[in-house]
Amino acid sequence: MEFKNFEVKYLDAVVRLWNEDVAKVSIYKPFTNESFANKFLKNRFFENEGLKLLFDGEKLIGIGHAIVNDVQTSPGFITFIAITKEYQRQGLGTKILHELEQYLIGKGKETIRLLFFNPTNLEWIIPGTNADHPGAPAVPFNSPFYFLLINNGYNPGAEQDAFYLDITNYEIPQKVIDTEKRNAESGYTITIYDENKHHGFAELFEALKNPGWYQAVQSNLAKEKPDPMLIVQKDGEILGWTGPMYTQESGRGYFAGIGVHPKTQGLGLGKALFCHLVNESRKNGAKFMTLFTGAENLARNIYLYAGFHIVQSFAVMTKKLK
């Protein structure tokens, strides 16, 4: 058996192994040659040396991928390890893992993380559905990969839970409608952002300590035709936000985040805002919505309130190399 770095001539075999020995038996989506190339080979951080291939003679029997980004303080990332069925349970996954670790050590990395903030996202399918999510946040709990990592010194850290809801027949709950009526008496309404009527994005996101959301808003507004964004407002001041809203090719209603100004929390505005997002997504042609969040994030109560349920839990795995 020998390791080889990836070359384009091996693309067919790599995709075939993934589809037969990973996609058929796990939550992950299959690849075509084109989609694999788009996901990995065209990633600006991809290096042939980071995609390790294990051969038995001329037969490809295992693959593994590691990657680094351009942030010096960032950990190294391992994306996946896969072994063809007849070669499993022979310690070969550990051999590939060690090979990937050596690659990352050579890149000057002292810590490895799976998969949070990995520049290569793995798309996965919601169990029991045809719906998919654009990126796995970490390693599925109790999967073969999870136990391989545990057995090689990786520590499970933050839990990430994935939520799902079929929204084809979604209706805003009556309890939300009742809450909105009470809030409207105090001047709070939920509406589509209008730059000529509403102000206060900078102040909202400063209060929420989330500059990433502010950047998302600015990027959206810089478009020739910005996607609509739902807000909570009072007297024109933006006190809550969710969006931008659009339907992805898969039929998924896009979700970027949701936040309500601390001075207005406790009024049910966040729950109402999210329910309106779901309903607007349905009206825009979305068939389902998925999202994930940390197990300790109180926003999960909003998603459960709206009818979402947890369909998969993930563990962010880390290991110190030095």
KOLKE-154952 format. One line per field, with one value per residue (C-alpha): residue in three letters; x, y, z. Coordinates in pm, whole numbers, plus 50000, padded with zeros to 5 digits. Layout:
residu: (ALA|...)
px: (X|...)
py: (Y|...)
pz: (Z|...)
This chain:
residu: (MET|GLU|PHE|LYS|ASN|PHE|GLU|VAL|LYS|TYR|LEU|ASP|ALA|VAL|VAL|ARG|LEU|TRP|ASN|GLU|ASP|VAL|ALA|LYS|VAL|SER|ILE|TYR|LYS|PRO|PHE|THR|ASN|GLU|SER|PHE|ALA|ASN|LYS|PHE|LEU|LYS|ASN|ARG|PHE|PHE|GLU|ASN|GLU|GLY|LEU|LYS|LEU|LEU|PHE|ASP|GLY|GLU|LYS|LEU|ILE|GLY|ILE|GLY|HIS|ALA|ILE|VAL|ASN|ASP|VAL|GLN|THR|SER|PRO|GLY|PHE|ILE|THR|PHE|ILE|ALA|ILE|THR|LYS|GLU|TYR|GLN|ARG|GLN|GLY|LEU|GLY|THR|LYS|ILE|LEU|HIS|GLU|LEU|GLU|GLN|TYR|LEU|ILE|GLY|LYS|GLY|LYS|GLU|THR|ILE|ARG|LEU|LEU|PHE|PHE|ASN|PRO|THR|ASN|LEU|GLU|TRP|ILE|ILE|PRO|GLY|THR|ASN|ALA|ASP|HIS|PRO|GLY|ALA|PRO|ALA|VAL|PRO|PHE|ASN|SER|PRO|PHE|TYR|PHE|LEU|LEU|ILE|ASN|ASN|GLY|TYR|ASN|PRO|GLY|ALA|GLU|GLN|ASP|ALA|PHE|TYR|LEU|ASP|ILE|THR|ASN|TYR|GLU|ILE|PRO|GLN|LYS|VAL|ILE|ASP|THR|GLU|LYS|ARG|ASN|ALA|GLU|SER|GLY|TYR|THR|ILE|THR|ILE|TYR|ASP|GLU|ASN|LYS|HIS|HIS|GLY|PHE|ALA|GLU|LEU|PHE|GLU|ALA|LEU|LYS|ASN|PRO|GLY|TRP|TYR|GLN|ALA|VAL|GLN|SER|ASN|LEU|ALA|LYS|GLU|LYS|PRO|ASP|PRO|MET|LEU|ILE|VAL|GLN|LYS|ASP|GLY|GLU|ILE|LEU|GLY|TRP|THR|GLY|PRO|MET|TYR|THR|GLN|GLU|SER|GLY|ARG|GLY|TYR|PHE|ALA|GLY|ILE|GLY|VAL|HIS|PRO|LYS|THR|GLN|GLY|LEU|GLY|LEU|GLY|LYS|ALA|LEU|PHE|CYS|HIS|LEU|VAL|ASN|GLU|SER|ARG|LYS|ASN|GLY|ALA|LYS|PHE|MET|THR|LEU|PHE|THR|GLY|ALA|GLU|ASN|LEU|ALA|ARG|ASN|ILE|TYR|LEU|TYR|ALA|GLY|PHE|HIS|ILE|VAL|GLN|SER|PHE|ALA|VAL|MET|THR|LYS|LYS|LEU|LYS)
px: (50000|50122|50008|49988|49897|49597|49628|49344|49383|49251|48933|48701|48822|48799|48440|48342|48483|48304|47971|47987|48143|48035|47725|47534|47579|47581|47410|47653|47555|47712|47941|47976|48321|48217|48073|48378|48608|48403|48399|48764|48991|48868|48881|49150|49314|49325|49659|49713|49925|49623|49414|49576|49503|49580|49635|49662|49852|49652|49333|49229|49113|49108|49102|49138|49138|49302|49323|49448|49331|49529|49480|49804|49638|49369|49386|49435|49125|49051|48743|48692|48844|48690|48786|48631|48409|48623|48924|48747|48833|49197|49345|49366|49154|49410|49693|49523|49451|49818|49918|49684|49817|50171|50060|49912|50219|50421|50197|50291|49963|49957|49582|49334|48962|48675|48492|48386|48503|48664|48689|48546|48186|48034|47672|47443|47090|46832|46761|46435|46391|46519|46612|46974|47182|47476|47734|47794|47907|48110|48131|47804|47778|47840|47935|48231|48433|48346|48475|48788|48871|48792|49024|49304|49302|49046|48820|48453|48381|48085|47771|47596|47233|47070|46704|46459|46101|45891|45725|45504|45189|45328|45097|45187|45064|44767|44969|45216|44935|44796|45139|45182|44854|44966|45305|45144|44962|45307|45424|45626|45565|45732|45784|46020|46315|46283|46590|46367|46171|46400|46730|46956|47128|47467|47328|47137|47435|47660|47414|47405|47787|47762|47960|47922|47549|47617|47853|47584|47340|47589|47678|47312|47235|47532|47365|47198|46876|46905|46715|46433|46502|46246|46284|46116|46067|45924|45900|46138|46410|46530|46505|46521|46642|46639|46742|46833|46549|46569|46502|46801|46803|46740|46413|46565|46463|46788|46855|47134|47050|46807|46851|46640|46775|46839|46615|46313|46374|46110|45820|45808|45941|46214|45972|45725|46002|46126|45775|45728|46058|45935|45604|45769|46004|45703|45538|45862|45850|46071|45976|46181|46421|46728|46968|47210|47306|47505|47340|47371|47236|46905|46792|46708|46393|46278|46324|46144|45863|45817|45782|46134|46283|46637|46736|47110|47366|47732|48047|48324|48636|48981|49330|49652|49941|50218)
py: (50000|50351|50711|50940|51304|51390|51426|51497|51150|51006|51219|50943|50698|50954|51049|50683|50593|50884|50801|50428|50426|50757|50904|50573|50506|50853|51191|51340|51423|51241|51422|51439|51500|51857|51924|51768|51986|52294|52210|52108|52165|52518|52620|52887|52710|52365|52189|51849|51755|51809|51543|51213|50896|50547|50272|49896|49832|50012|50021|50337|50223|50541|50920|51206|51583|51858|52230|52557|52912|53235|53333|53260|53206|52973|52600|52346|52166|51804|51771|51397|51049|50765|50399|50163|49901|49589|49765|49909|49813|49750|50069|50241|50537|50606|50584|50846|51062|51061|51148|51448|51555|51553|51768|52024|52017|52095|52397|52520|52428|52329|52266|52080|52149|51960|52121|52460|52742|52492|52672|52357|52285|51938|51941|51690|51557|51585|51223|51090|51375|51503|51835|51934|52179|52363|52286|52039|52245|51967|51586|51391|51247|50870|50839|50616|50932|51058|50737|50734|51082|50999|50699|50921|51188|51434|51604|51680|52041|52260|52083|52212|52112|52118|52220|52146|52227|52148|52485|52405|52449|52682|52931|53191|53057|53235|53298|53500|53700|53777|53888|54113|54287|54369|54493|54701|54897|55003|55092|54780|54634|54376|54486|54478|54715|55036|55260|55565|55485|55295|55363|55216|54903|55013|55081|54751|54534|54727|54651|54285|54276|54110|54293|53991|54054|54419|54313|54081|54370|54601|54339|54283|54654|54695|54467|54617|54454|54376|54083|54189|54190|54170|54407|54504|54880|55149|55506|55412|55279|54926|54714|54365|54201|53878|53822|53864|53649|53436|53079|52863|52629|52328|52482|52589|52921|53099|53196|53435|53508|53682|53942|54179|54486|54414|54703|54536|54174|53989|54110|53809|54014|53765|53474|53674|53797|53444|53312|53588|53491|53134|53251|53493|53215|52993|53268|53312|52945|52780|52423|52384|52559|52433|52599|52507|52665|52590|52373|52660|52930|53059|53133|52762|52843|53065|52786|52529|52778|52814|52436|52334|52016|51891|51639|51596|51687|51754|51781|52031|51813|51950|51819|51986|51862|52016)
pz: (50000|49923|49947|49648|49625|49413|49037|48795|48641|48968|48974|48846|49109|49391|49306|49266|49608|49773|49613|49685|50030|50181|50014|50004|50375|50535|50532|50279|49921|49627|49386|49011|48868|48802|49149|49317|49109|49195|49565|49608|49309|49241|49605|49625|49922|49761|49722|49562|49866|50091|49917|50010|49815|49951|49693|49714|49395|49127|49333|49519|49863|50071|50049|50294|50268|50472|50406|50550|50492|50473|50839|51019|51357|51219|51289|51014|50895|50807|50589|50553|50550|50350|50311|50058|50225|50189|50344|50648|51009|50922|51070|50733|50842|51114|50858|50641|50945|51046|50688|50692|51031|50894|50604|50845|51067|50757|50709|51054|51223|51589|51615|51393|51386|51224|51051|51188|50956|50717|50380|50216|50317|50277|50168|50339|50311|50589|50696|50555|50306|49974|50134|50166|50366|50209|50477|50760|51061|51222|51259|51300|51650|51671|51306|51205|51144|51494|51657|51440|51566|51929|51910|51780|52047|51913|52164|52102|52185|52102|51986|51676|51618|51275|51251|50968|50870|50564|50501|50202|50416|50679|50850|51110|51447|51602|51919|51708|51551|51897|52022|51718|51787|52141|52022|51748|52017|52143|51792|51704|51358|51133|50775|50476|50511|50311|50305|50269|50585|50819|50990|51256|51120|51254|51601|51607|51518|51754|52034|51928|51902|51562|51291|51062|51029|50954|50675|50539|50529|50360|50100|50025|49993|49757|49502|49199|49321|49696|49841|50075|50449|50727|51020|51345|51354|51576|51453|51169|51399|51314|51629|51479|51159|50964|50606|50325|50191|49879|49769|49680|49380|49606|49728|50059|50206|50286|50647|50746|51109|51339|51612|51819|51999|52370|52473|52309|52406|52606|52392|52159|51867|51777|51758|51551|51320|51254|51188|50932|50770|50733|50589|50346|50234|50164|49962|49767|49661|49923|50014|50330|50563|50745|50984|51258|51585|51899|52163|52413|52182|52315|51958|51938|52137|51852|51597|51812|51873|51497|51456|51355|51495|51541|51275|51331|51596|51524|51735|51666|51706|51787|51857|51966|51755|51967)
